[in-house]
Every structure is written in structure tokens, then in C-alpha cells.
Amino acid sequence: MELTDQEKLLHQIVTKAWEDNSFKQELIESPIEAIEKLTGSKVRIPEGKTLVVKDQTDASTIYINIPEKQNLDDVELNEEQLEAVAGGLGFPPIIFPGPPIFIDPIPLPYPIVDVKAPDQPL
């Protein structure tokens, strides 16, 4: 599967932040300006939105991002999602309104913790 332009841009930004600490710090402090300087292009985000960059490079910390709560009453499925539902793939996928932010998950360097109910043996 080919990456979208947005995914390619995200990859470019993250790679630069991994390689250049001064860029990473600028990205955290002034994300729009840092991205514009890196790409040479104007960054546009939806009106009323703020771009926030958090440094999650500490390998000793597990981070959880809590997304905006979805209002499914206002969501319309695109053609691909409608085909998936009509094709019997099950319930509609989770849809996050607004522009996507993340690319496919990166494999974790540690196992996911399996949480058991208190009355179940580990």
C-alpha cells in the first residue's frame, strides 16, 4: 500500500526530529513554523484546531493518546467504508472526524500488557 502525501509528510517530520535535536525542540515549541521551515510550504490546519507536538521518545514510558470523543450522529461513511460494510466485513470502522494524524501503528518494542480481571489467575 502506497503512503498518502500526509503520511509521507509525517514520516519526514518524525525522521527529522529523531535525527536533529534542535529541530525536535523547535517542533515542540512552534510546530507550524518548524514544519513550514522543513518543507518550504505553508501549513494549514482546520479553523479552531491547534497543532500540539509531544516528545514521546522516552523508551521507559508508555504513552496513551486520548482522542476526541466521536459524535457518530454527524459521521458519514465514505465509499470505501460503505463497501466494507456492504461486503460483510462487520460493523463500520472507527471514524475520527477531521484530518488523520497518525500513520499505521509502529510495532512496539515491548509486549502489550494483558490485563486480567481480579478474580482470574494470571
MDAnalysis code that builds the backbone (N, CA, C; Angstrom):
import MDAnalysis as mda
import numpy as np

u = mda.Universe.empty(366, n_residues=122, atom_resindex=np.repeat(np.arange(122), 3), trajectory=True)
u.add_TopologyAttr("name", ["N", "CA", "C"] * 122)
u.add_TopologyAttr("resid", np.arange(1, 123))
u.add_TopologyAttr("resname", ["MET", "GLU", "LEU", "THR", "ASP", "GLN", "GLU", "LYS", "LEU", "LEU", "HIS", "GLN", "ILE", "VAL", "THR", "LYS", "ALA", "TRP", "GLU", "ASP", "ASN", "SER", "PHE", "LYS", "GLN", "GLU", "LEU", "ILE", "GLU", "SER", "PRO", "ILE", "GLU", "ALA", "ILE", "GLU", "LYS", "LEU", "THR", "GLY", "SER", "LYS", "VAL", "ARG", "ILE", "PRO", "GLU", "GLY", "LYS", "THR", "LEU", "VAL", "VAL", "LYS", "ASP", "GLN", "THR", "ASP", "ALA", "SER", "THR", "ILE", "TYR", "ILE", "ASN", "ILE", "PRO", "GLU", "LYS", "GLN", "ASN", "LEU", "ASP", "ASP", "VAL", "GLU", "LEU", "ASN", "GLU", "GLU", "GLN", "LEU", "GLU", "ALA", "VAL", "ALA", "GLY", "GLY", "LEU", "GLY", "PHE", "PRO", "PRO", "ILE", "ILE", "PHE", "PRO", "GLY", "PRO", "PRO", "ILE", "PHE", "ILE", "ASP", "PRO", "ILE", "PRO", "LEU", "PRO", "TYR", "PRO", "ILE", "VAL", "ASP", "VAL", "LYS", "ALA", "PRO", "ASP", "GLN", "PRO", "LEU"])
u.atoms.positions = np.array([
    [0.849, -1.182, 0.000],
    [0.000, 0.000, 0.000],
    [0.893, 1.242, 0.000],
    [0.602, 2.139, -0.870],
    [1.372, 3.365, -1.005],
    [0.963, 4.375, 0.066],
    [1.952, 5.091, 0.597],
    [1.672, 6.108, 1.602],
    [1.001, 7.316, 0.964],
    [0.096, 7.929, 1.710],
    [-0.525, 9.169, 1.248],
    [0.470, 10.307, 1.428],
    [0.178, 11.443, 0.828],
    [1.052, 12.613, 0.990],
    [1.162, 13.004, 2.458],
    [0.055, 12.901, 3.198],
    [0.058, 13.258, 4.615],
    [0.939, 12.294, 5.412],
    [0.877, 11.016, 5.080],
    [1.717, 10.028, 5.759],
    [3.192, 10.241, 5.434],
    [3.488, 10.584, 4.180],
    [4.873, 10.874, 3.788],
    [5.400, 12.087, 4.547],
    [4.558, 13.120, 4.692],
    [4.954, 14.320, 5.430],
    [5.217, 13.978, 6.894],
    [4.339, 13.207, 7.504],
    [4.521, 12.816, 8.902],
    [5.820, 12.030, 9.066],
    [6.102, 11.140, 8.145],
    [7.344, 10.367, 8.186],
    [8.556, 11.296, 8.096],
    [8.505, 12.270, 7.212],
    [9.603, 13.229, 7.058],
    [9.825, 14.019, 8.348],
    [8.751, 14.463, 8.966],
    [8.841, 15.258, 10.201],
    [9.425, 14.425, 11.335],
    [8.899, 13.216, 11.534],
    [9.362, 12.368, 12.632],
    [10.821, 11.968, 12.429],
    [11.183, 11.596, 11.211],
    [12.569, 11.217, 10.925],
    [13.516, 12.374, 11.218],
    [13.156, 13.567, 10.800],
    [13.991, 14.748, 11.063],
    [14.108, 14.989, 12.568],
    [13.011, 14.836, 13.308],
    [13.040, 15.040, 14.772],
    [13.923, 14.002, 15.452],
    [13.920, 12.760, 14.968],
    [14.780, 11.727, 15.526],
    [16.253, 12.036, 15.287],
    [16.555, 12.626, 14.147],
    [17.948, 12.861, 13.743],
    [18.503, 14.201, 14.216],
    [17.646, 15.166, 14.502],
    [18.099, 16.539, 14.783],
    [17.387, 17.070, 16.033],
    [18.117, 17.098, 17.152],
    [17.521, 17.542, 18.421],
    [17.056, 18.989, 18.384],
    [17.771, 19.857, 17.684],
    [17.334, 21.259, 17.637],
    [16.027, 21.382, 16.856],
    [15.870, 20.595, 15.781],
    [14.596, 20.597, 15.058],
    [13.485, 20.055, 15.956],
    [13.773, 18.971, 16.695],
    [12.767, 18.389, 17.586],
    [12.296, 19.430, 18.606],
    [13.214, 20.160, 19.189],
    [12.836, 21.169, 20.173],
    [12.001, 22.284, 19.539],
    [12.404, 22.714, 18.337],
    [11.631, 23.737, 17.621],
    [10.242, 23.213, 17.272],
    [10.165, 21.937, 16.882],
    [8.889, 21.314, 16.538],
    [7.951, 21.301, 17.741],
    [8.488, 21.036, 18.919],
    [7.689, 21.013, 20.142],
    [7.216, 22.424, 20.506],
    [8.116, 23.397, 20.385],
    [7.798, 24.770, 20.792],
    [6.933, 25.523, 19.774],
    [7.205, 25.340, 18.491],
    [6.484, 26.051, 17.420],
    [6.271, 25.108, 16.244],
    [5.332, 24.179, 16.361],
    [5.212, 23.132, 15.345],
    [4.938, 23.636, 13.929],
    [4.055, 24.584, 13.787],
    [3.723, 25.061, 12.441],
    [4.934, 25.703, 11.785],
    [5.626, 26.569, 12.519],
    [6.803, 27.230, 11.964],
    [7.899, 26.223, 11.625],
    [8.101, 25.220, 12.479],
    [9.139, 24.212, 12.237],
    [8.818, 23.395, 10.984],
    [7.575, 23.022, 10.816],
    [7.175, 22.233, 9.648],
    [7.282, 23.076, 8.387],
    [6.872, 24.336, 8.466],
    [6.984, 25.215, 7.299],
    [8.438, 25.401, 6.888],
    [9.320, 25.545, 7.880],
    [10.740, 25.699, 7.574],
    [11.301, 24.416, 6.944],
    [10.893, 23.262, 7.447],
    [11.369, 21.983, 6.931],
    [10.900, 21.749, 5.491],
    [9.633, 22.023, 5.231],
    [9.042, 21.689, 3.930],
    [9.094, 22.819, 2.919],
    [9.217, 24.056, 3.396],
    [9.162, 25.195, 2.490],
    [7.745, 25.491, 2.024],
    [6.767, 24.889, 2.670],
    [5.364, 25.073, 2.301],
    [4.562, 25.587, 3.484],
    [3.473, 26.263, 3.174],
    [2.572, 26.788, 4.194],
    [1.775, 25.633, 4.807],
    [1.681, 25.626, 6.134],
    [0.900, 24.612, 6.848],
    [-0.482, 25.177, 7.124],
    [-1.499, 24.407, 6.748],
    [-2.874, 24.819, 7.011],
    [-3.525, 23.763, 7.895],
    [-4.091, 24.187, 8.998],
    [-4.851, 23.272, 9.846],
    [-6.281, 23.802, 9.911],
    [-7.237, 22.935, 10.187],
    [-8.634, 23.382, 10.224],
    [-8.845, 24.503, 11.242],
    [-9.733, 25.411, 10.895],
    [-10.065, 26.528, 11.789],
    [-10.540, 25.992, 13.134],
    [-10.056, 26.608, 14.200],
    [-10.446, 26.206, 15.543],
    [-9.601, 25.078, 16.111],
    [-8.633, 24.579, 15.336],
    [-7.769, 23.487, 15.788],
    [-6.387, 24.039, 16.141],
    [-5.701, 23.348, 17.027],
    [-4.344, 23.691, 17.438],
    [-3.467, 22.480, 17.194],
    [-2.271, 22.704, 16.684],
    [-1.322, 21.617, 16.460],
    [-0.407, 21.516, 17.666],
    [-0.395, 20.348, 18.315],
    [0.416, 20.114, 19.501],
    [1.358, 18.954, 19.212],
    [2.641, 19.130, 19.525],
    [3.630, 18.067, 19.368],
    [4.169, 17.743, 20.751],
    [4.114, 16.464, 21.104],
    [4.647, 15.987, 22.389],
    [5.808, 15.046, 22.101],
    [6.862, 15.178, 22.867],
    [8.021, 14.296, 22.732],
    [7.713, 12.986, 23.446],
    [7.597, 11.913, 22.679],
    [7.299, 10.599, 23.237],
    [8.451, 9.630, 22.954],
    [9.677, 10.141, 22.986],
    [10.836, 9.314, 22.652],
    [11.445, 8.607, 23.853],
    [10.928, 8.844, 25.046],
    [11.449, 8.184, 26.244],
    [11.001, 6.727, 26.234],
    [11.946, 5.818, 25.986],
    [11.621, 4.395, 25.856],
    [11.145, 3.768, 27.166],
    [11.369, 4.450, 28.281],
    [10.950, 3.883, 29.561],
    [9.514, 4.269, 29.920],
    [8.848, 4.995, 29.036],
    [7.487, 5.457, 29.295],
    [6.557, 4.931, 28.219],
    [5.378, 4.463, 28.618],
    [4.336, 4.064, 27.679],
    [3.334, 5.205, 27.610],
    [3.075, 5.672, 26.402],
    [2.186, 6.820, 26.207],
    [0.837, 6.357, 25.679],
    [-0.219, 6.997, 26.131],
    [-1.558, 6.755, 25.617],
    [-2.119, 8.090, 25.153],
    [-2.585, 8.124, 23.917],
    [-3.197, 9.323, 23.370],
    [-4.712, 9.158, 23.446],
    [-5.385, 10.070, 24.106],
    [-6.842, 10.018, 24.228],
    [-7.427, 10.935, 23.157],
    [-8.058, 10.349, 22.123],
    [-8.603, 11.186, 21.049],
    [-9.907, 11.845, 21.458],
    [-10.315, 12.784, 20.644],
    [-11.592, 13.463, 20.831],
    [-12.724, 12.438, 20.768],
    [-13.722, 12.583, 21.642],
    [-14.873, 11.682, 21.633],
    [-15.632, 11.885, 20.324],
    [-16.033, 10.783, 19.733],
    [-16.716, 10.839, 18.454],
    [-18.204, 11.108, 18.614],
    [-18.740, 11.899, 17.715],
    [-20.182, 12.102, 17.622],
    [-20.620, 11.368, 16.359],
    [-21.021, 10.123, 16.497],
    [-21.338, 9.300, 15.339],
    [-22.599, 9.741, 14.605],
    [-23.383, 10.626, 15.204],
    [-24.576, 11.129, 14.523],
    [-24.202, 12.018, 13.335],
    [-23.016, 12.643, 13.388],
    [-22.596, 13.565, 12.341],
    [-21.628, 12.933, 11.341],
    [-21.361, 11.634, 11.457],
    [-20.375, 10.981, 10.610],
    [-21.045, 10.333, 9.415],
    [-20.471, 10.572, 8.234],
    [-20.934, 9.892, 7.030],
    [-19.815, 8.988, 6.554],
    [-20.161, 7.782, 6.120],
    [-19.165, 6.848, 5.622],
    [-18.772, 7.218, 4.201],
    [-17.467, 7.048, 3.887],
    [-17.029, 7.266, 2.516],
    [-17.298, 5.999, 1.706],
    [-16.999, 6.017, 0.409],
    [-17.308, 4.873, -0.460],
    [-16.621, 3.591, 0.008],
    [-15.346, 3.683, 0.393],
    [-14.597, 2.509, 0.833],
    [-15.215, 1.900, 2.090],
    [-15.613, 2.755, 3.032],
    [-16.225, 2.275, 4.270],
    [-17.599, 1.657, 3.996],
    [-18.368, 2.269, 3.085],
    [-19.675, 1.702, 2.728],
    [-19.503, 0.331, 2.081],
    [-18.496, 0.182, 1.217],
    [-18.247, -1.112, 0.575],
    [-17.858, -2.162, 1.612],
    [-17.059, -1.761, 2.613],
    [-16.649, -2.705, 3.652],
    [-17.863, -3.196, 4.435],
    [-18.782, -2.298, 4.749],
    [-19.986, -2.676, 5.490],
    [-20.883, -3.537, 4.611],
    [-21.087, -3.128, 3.365],
    [-21.952, -3.878, 2.450],
    [-21.347, -5.237, 2.109],
    [-20.023, -5.335, 2.141],
    [-19.342, -6.580, 1.798],
    [-19.298, -7.568, 2.935],
    [-19.894, -7.239, 4.040],
    [-19.969, -8.181, 5.140],
    [-18.739, -8.195, 6.025],
    [-17.963, -7.136, 6.042],
    [-16.786, -7.095, 6.892],
    [-17.126, -6.730, 8.324],
    [-18.385, -6.561, 8.631],
    [-18.765, -6.273, 10.010],
    [-19.174, -4.829, 10.181],
    [-19.143, -4.422, 11.423],
    [-19.570, -3.075, 11.763],
    [-18.610, -2.052, 11.156],
    [-19.048, -0.805, 11.003],
    [-18.171, 0.205, 10.402],
    [-16.913, 0.409, 11.241],
    [-15.823, 0.751, 10.595],
    [-14.607, 1.029, 11.344],
    [-14.783, 2.292, 12.183],
    [-13.940, 2.453, 13.181],
    [-13.974, 3.673, 13.990],
    [-13.552, 4.818, 13.093],
    [-14.294, 5.889, 13.122],
    [-14.026, 7.031, 12.260],
    [-13.715, 8.233, 13.133],
    [-12.561, 8.816, 12.916],
    [-12.184, 10.010, 13.647],
    [-12.417, 11.206, 12.749],
    [-13.276, 12.141, 13.174],
    [-13.545, 13.301, 12.339],
    [-12.305, 14.167, 12.204],
    [-12.232, 14.866, 11.099],
    [-11.097, 15.750, 10.868],
    [-9.977, 15.036, 10.162],
    [-8.901, 15.751, 9.889],
    [-7.807, 15.146, 9.137],
    [-7.096, 14.087, 9.970],
    [-6.705, 12.975, 9.339],
    [-5.980, 11.953, 10.094],
    [-4.624, 12.465, 10.534],
    [-4.149, 11.984, 11.664],
    [-2.895, 12.451, 12.225],
    [-1.848, 11.357, 12.201],
    [-2.263, 10.105, 12.363],
    [-1.313, 9.020, 12.549],
    [-1.217, 8.130, 11.334],
    [-0.046, 7.544, 11.134],
    [0.138, 6.521, 10.124],
    [-0.098, 5.176, 10.789],
    [0.050, 4.079, 10.031],
    [-0.145, 2.751, 10.609],
    [0.717, 2.602, 11.846],
    [0.237, 1.859, 12.841],
    [0.998, 1.714, 14.086],
    [2.374, 1.103, 13.846],
    [3.337, 1.606, 14.564],
    [4.691, 1.077, 14.524],
    [4.750, -0.072, 15.516],
    [5.345, -1.212, 15.134],
    [5.425, -2.323, 16.097],
    [6.103, -1.876, 17.388],
    [5.531, -2.267, 18.502],
    [6.058, -1.870, 19.795],
    [7.266, -2.718, 20.159],
    [8.266, -2.128, 20.813],
    [9.443, -2.898, 21.207],
    [9.227, -3.703, 22.481],
    [7.991, -3.772, 22.954],
    [7.664, -4.484, 24.180],
    [6.279, -5.094, 23.995],
    [5.959, -6.142, 24.749],
    [4.633, -6.753, 24.597],
    [3.548, -5.877, 25.212],
    [2.365, -5.975, 24.660],
    [1.214, -5.288, 25.240],
    [0.844, -6.035, 26.520],
    [0.568, -5.305, 27.574],
    [0.206, -5.912, 28.849],
    [-1.203, -6.479, 28.727],
    [-1.367, -7.731, 29.121],
    [-2.667, -8.379, 29.099],
    [-3.288, -8.206, 30.477],
    [-4.325, -7.394, 30.557],
    [-4.959, -7.090, 31.833],
    [-6.035, -8.135, 32.107],
    [-5.961, -8.792, 33.256],
    [-6.923, -9.808, 33.661],
    [-7.843, -9.233, 34.746],
    [-9.043, -9.767, 34.798],
    [-9.969, -9.393, 35.867],
    [-9.383, -9.866, 37.183],
    [-9.661, -9.166, 38.296],
    [-9.068, -9.520, 39.602],
    [-9.328, -10.959, 40.019],
    [-10.448, -11.559, 39.596],
    [-10.747, -12.914, 40.036],
    [-10.177, -14.001, 39.109],
    [-9.461, -13.594, 38.052],
    [-8.854, -14.557, 37.124],
    [-7.382, -14.726, 37.433],
    [-6.864, -15.967, 37.412],
    [-5.428, -16.163, 37.625],
    [-4.632, -15.667, 36.425],
    [-3.424, -15.208, 36.667],
    [-2.582, -14.742, 35.566],
    [-2.016, -15.875, 34.795],
])
